[in-house]
Amino acid sequence: MKEMSDQVRGILFVVVSLLILFAWGHFYKPPVPPPQTNPPQTSASFNQQGSPPGTAQPGGTGNASSSGAGAKSGATGTAAAANSSVVEASEEKTIVVQSALYRVELSNRGGVVKTWQLNQYMDDQKPPHPLDLVNDSVAQELGWPFSLVLTDPQQQASANAGLYQIETHVVPSAVAYKSELKPGKTPFVPPASAGGLWAPMEVDMHWSDGHLDVQKKLKFDSNYETTVEVVVTLDGKPQPVAVAWRGGFGDKAVYNAAQLVTVYYKAGGKLNLLQYKKLGVSGNQSQPAVQYGPLEFAGVEDQFFTAAFLPDGTDISLWHWMQNHSVTADGKQTSEPEAEMAAGTTTGAPLRVRVFVGPKDLALLEKIEPPLPELVNFGWTGVIAKPLLWILQTLHTKVTNWGWCIVVMTLVINLAMFPLKMKSWRSMQKMQKVGPEIRQIQDRYKKYSMSDPRKKKMNEEVMAVYSREGINPMGSCLPMLFQMPIWWALWRVLNGAIELRHAPWMGWIHDLSAMDPYYILPIGMTIMMYLMTKMTPQTSTDPAQQKMLALMPLMMGFIFFRLSSGLNLYMFTSNLVGIAQQYYLNKSEPMPARGKFKKKIIDA
């Protein structure tokens, strides 16, 4: 068996590494850390339906008398005393709070969110509308964002179905938001006839059945953050409470959107990602699992957007589970999984959290306290990916089209690496020069198996030839190996940077973050790679290895077929530049014909 050339080894290494990378990202899911060994005494648990069991709490039961429970004169808006009065609105209504960045519709039925639109980001409808992060059809079946999680299922159902009295107050804003308006984007501004309250705005909601008393306070600022305060008492006794994001999240148009939604939390300085298969209790995912706090933050995300719950004076824990909702596909009724989560307290302390609902924009996430840049998942390539993203963003200040920014960045990277390619070219010339001599050595030992000790002698003779000629056996592979981390980093950037979402290039490419709808770029990339392979002189004369090299472009094209148009544009441009560089090398420093090398070896 003839040994593979270094070029074949290098290309095989690239292909196998890419396959491992994609398989790892698809199948590997981070393990869920076990709960703390000493959880709070009154920790909330759940039953199989995703509601807490009806366990009695210290100092309060479900049939406690309401007599003699008057409101205490010292009670404030964040600490309600026991009372026997019913607080309920006379009819169901909705209110709208909006800013240049968002439009939120609230219902007093349960005090929940019905719509959370981001004005700078459009959906895929025709004509496009502001993207709504709330999936209406799912929420009607499974529940709405900002519904509550309580320790008693009946009390929870009552709190999430009651008609809350609502008061609104204009509050001064101390947070500037102009820097959060993305350059080149024109936010959707609803007409004056649409009505609605303009942030900064505070919405106070109150409901009571005479025993269970719920007060919610939502403070909307002009940026993407909303402060949520919740106090729940049962006959005057504080109750544990959590605020949930139910009913799906994010961009519904994304391929396999439900499975791309991830619940996350950060504890002990480590970000933990829980994809849908890891949600809930093992064996019964509709049974919520608890990750006890204190947590640095927790939330839910999809590819480009997130709802992050940030503690604001209150330690928070996380509940996560998965529920199925009904869908109709091809005339058949089926179900799809949806990630559900809630953040709250396991004690009766009032809950106060800040909720960031918005884009996973790296510059924006870095300004939040605590910072959330880890939600833009660059993995171990972050040290390379962040500079690449910065280069793209800098180019975009001069070149308004993100596709042409990718093309320009590709040119810069390839020109910067051309000296390495020159070095690789010279190494290949030396390898081809000694190729006949190396093959003669290999032919003398080909009758021995790879495990035969005499094979070691062959390797020693080969290395002696390399040493005599000053050849680094891996020299021809260095540029390709050097590009591997760049490829991985670009894969992360071009698939995860929100700047490329719905960013057009030209013609048929309307979204650089999505795959090419007609596969023109991956096919073109494959053709360019094949041409470059044919233009590059091979150091191996083995027909089997040459056939393998010819098939490598097809293997790479297969890998890239379902990847983003932005990444395919980079690869297509890179191969096109590579062809031009190889043409220059072939003309300026051509390799001598193989016959001359063979004659020299025979004469020697």
Secondary structure, DSSP 8 states (H G I E B T S, - for coil): -----HHHHHHHHHHHHHHHHHHHHHH---------SS--TT-----TTSS-----BTTB-TT---TT----TT-BTTB------EE--SS--EEEEE-SSEEEEEETBTTEEEEEEEEEEE-SSSS--EEESS-HHHHHHH--TT-EE-SSHHHHHHHTTSB-EEEEEE-------GGGS-TT-------GGG--EESSEEEEEEEEESSEEEEEEEEE-SSSEEEEEEEEEETTEE---EEEE-S--S-TTSTTHHHH-EEEEEETTEEEEE-GGGSSBTTBTTS-EEE-S--SEEEEE-SSEEEEEEESSS--EEEEEEEEEEEEETTEEEEEEEEEEEEE-SSSS-EEEEEEEEE--HHHHTTSSS--GGGS--GGGHHHHHHHHHHHHHHHTT---HHHHHHHHHHHHHHHHHHHHHHHHHHHHHHHHSHHHHHHHHHHHTTS-TTSTHHHHHHHHHHHHHHHHT--TTGGGHHHHHHHHHHHHHHHHHHH-GGGTT---STT---TTSB-TT-HHHHHHHHHHHHHHHHS--S---HHHHHHHHHHHHHHHHHHTTSBHHHHHHHHHHHHHHHHHHHHHHHHS----HHHHHHHHHH-
